[in-house]
């Protein structure tokens, strides 16, 4: 029976951690640069879209 290659498993695990960490940093950095527009438009768009759709139908 073949011996398990622990170094390979560790390397793959470390690479996955690194990839996940980099993705998280990218997600965090995006809102920082566009924090005001995303917060204002992201929250603002969600509520008016819900409110705007029924409002034109009613009048």
GROMACS elastic network, one bead per residue, 0.5 to 0.9 nm:
[ bonds ]
;  ai    aj funct       b0    kb
    2     5     6  0.88917   500
    3     6     6  0.89152   500
    4     7     6  0.88730   500
    4     8     6  0.89123   500
    4     9     6  0.87502   500
    5     8     6  0.55366   500
    5     9     6  0.65900   500
    5    10     6  0.88542   500
    6     9     6  0.50450   500
    6    10     6  0.60357   500
    6    11     6  0.84641   500
    7    10     6  0.50928   500
    7    11     6  0.60393   500
    7    12     6  0.85870   500
    8    11     6  0.50534   500
    8    12     6  0.61604   500
    8    13     6  0.85526   500
    9    12     6  0.51890   500
    9    13     6  0.61453   500
    9    14     6  0.85865   500
   10    13     6  0.50557   500
   10    14     6  0.60603   500
   10    15     6  0.85279   500
   11    14     6  0.50754   500
   11    15     6  0.60783   500
   11    16     6  0.85767   500
   12    15     6  0.50680   500
   12    16     6  0.61642   500
   12    17     6  0.86114   500
   13    16     6  0.51402   500
   13    17     6  0.62304   500
   13    18     6  0.86472   500
   14    17     6  0.50334   500
   14    18     6  0.61040   500
   14    19     6  0.85556   500
   15    18     6  0.50422   500
   15    19     6  0.60693   500
   15    20     6  0.85336   500
   16    19     6  0.50919   500
   16    20     6  0.61042   500
   16    21     6  0.85106   500
   17    20     6  0.51573   500
   17    21     6  0.60631   500
   17    22     6  0.86095   500
   18    21     6  0.50706   500
   18    22     6  0.61589   500
   18    23     6  0.86420   500
   19    22     6  0.52069   500
   19    23     6  0.62512   500
   19    24     6  0.86517   500
   20    23     6  0.51447   500
   20    24     6  0.61893   500
   20    25     6  0.86788   500
   21    24     6  0.50809   500
   21    25     6  0.62233   500
   21    26     6  0.86770   500
   22    25     6  0.50592   500
   22    26     6  0.62074   500
   22    27     6  0.86656   500
   23    26     6  0.50806   500
   23    27     6  0.62248   500
   23    28     6  0.86082   500
   24    27     6  0.50969   500
   24    28     6  0.61415   500
   24    29     6  0.85795   500
   25    28     6  0.50176   500
   25    29     6  0.60082   500
   25    30     6  0.86217   500
   26    29     6  0.51164   500
   26    30     6  0.62164   500
   27    30     6  0.54457   500
   27    31     6  0.70579   500
   28    31     6  0.59537   500
   28    32     6  0.66922   500
   29    32     6  0.51522   500
   29    33     6  0.65030   500
   29    34     6  0.87652   500
   30    33     6  0.55317   500
   30    34     6  0.62972   500
   30    35     6  0.77940   500
   31    36     6  0.82643   500
   31    37     6  0.88935   500
   31    38     6  0.69078   500
   31    39     6  0.83366   500
   32    36     6  0.83477   500
   33    36     6  0.83125   500
   34    37     6  0.56005   500
   34    38     6  0.58776   500
   34    39     6  0.82527   500
   35    38     6  0.53694   500
   35    39     6  0.58348   500
   35    40     6  0.82855   500
   36    39     6  0.53077   500
   36    40     6  0.59218   500
   36    41     6  0.81655   500
   37    40     6  0.51870   500
   37    41     6  0.55247   500
   37    42     6  0.75802   500
   38    41     6  0.50784   500
   38    43     6  0.76522   500
   38    44     6  0.89816   500
   39    42     6  0.51913   500
   39    43     6  0.57939   500
   39    44     6  0.76583   500
   40    43     6  0.57545   500
   40    44     6  0.54773   500
   40    45     6  0.79698   500
   41    45     6  0.52790   500
   41    46     6  0.81026   500
   42    45     6  0.53438   500
   42    46     6  0.63241   500
   42    47     6  0.89210   500
   43    46     6  0.53768   500
   43    47     6  0.65262   500
   43    48     6  0.87988   500
   44    47     6  0.56032   500
   44    48     6  0.62382   500
   44    49     6  0.84288   500
   45    48     6  0.54094   500
   45    49     6  0.58292   500
   45    50     6  0.84909   500
   46    49     6  0.53984   500
   46    50     6  0.64370   500
   46    51     6  0.87232   500
   47    50     6  0.52636   500
   47    51     6  0.60965   500
   47    52     6  0.82177   500
   48    52     6  0.51908   500
   48    53     6  0.80451   500
   49    53     6  0.59729   500
   49    54     6  0.88334   500
   50    53     6  0.56706   500
   50    54     6  0.70769   500
   50    55     6  0.88968   500
   51    54     6  0.58012   500
   51    55     6  0.61182   500
   52    55     6  0.50735   500
   52    56     6  0.64820   500
   52    57     6  0.87987   500
   53    56     6  0.59898   500
   53    57     6  0.67767   500
   54    57     6  0.51506   500
   54    58     6  0.62500   500
   55    58     6  0.53618   500
   55    59     6  0.68469   500
   56    59     6  0.58708   500
